[in-house]
Amino acid sequence: MCGRFAVTTDPALLAEKIKAIDEATEAAGGSGTAPNYNVAPTTNIATVVSRHTDPDDQPTRRVRLMRWGLVPPWVKATSDGSPETKGPMLINARADKVTTSPAFRSSAKSKRCLIPMDGYYEWRVNSDVDGKKSRKTPFYMYREDGEPLFMAGLWSVWRGPEHHDDSPPLLSCTIITTDAPGELAGIHDRMPLVVPERDWDRWLDPEAPVDEELLARTPDIHDIRMREVSTLVNSVRNNGPELLAPAEPQPEQARLL
């Protein structure tokens, strides 16, 4: 799965880098967004979509802010007009289920996105020691060259019963996950589905069918590295560059003679 990640690139700079229209800065109040080293579910994050300006023009890349945790259009509203939160939060979608799951199949047809990140965190389950459950060890996965990773995602538009044309709908998204290959599987058996740049336009194209081959493909992880990091990342209250630093070696326990 993918439950936390880091992103430090401002949406305006991201849009310039990938030749996209920046719609996120205005949505954030015109001030951009601060680096986030501990992105958690329900956070507003930058995503990349491809949409039309007019029905007959070519779709163009756009950077948009969306809430992490997909809200399907059919979700009912609560008494205060917000979407119901019953059931699991849809922060991840399995690659082998996105075209069949009622929660995701509509988005998979024409609302596919990319979710850029510096890297993501995963926790390795350690063996129990002397009958006591050991703590999980956090790791950070990132590109060796420092470039962002672009993960496959889906997005949705939710409008409450009191929605008006002049009020923005809720845009939300989920990260697609797949089986982790190689050494990454030693940390966790799932990982976000990385989309290489050559496949961006095909994946984002709202007119094209979903790329089944991409969903089934084993991710290329040759340039992904991982390192153990501090348990500071366990708390969403912690958010700074120190979360990315290599974990300090633990002193060996003294042996009983």
Summary of the structure (lengths in Angstrom):
residues: 257
radius of gyration: 19.5
end to end distance: 43.0
largest distance: 79.9
contacts: 737
relative contact order: 0.18
helix: 17%
strand: 32%
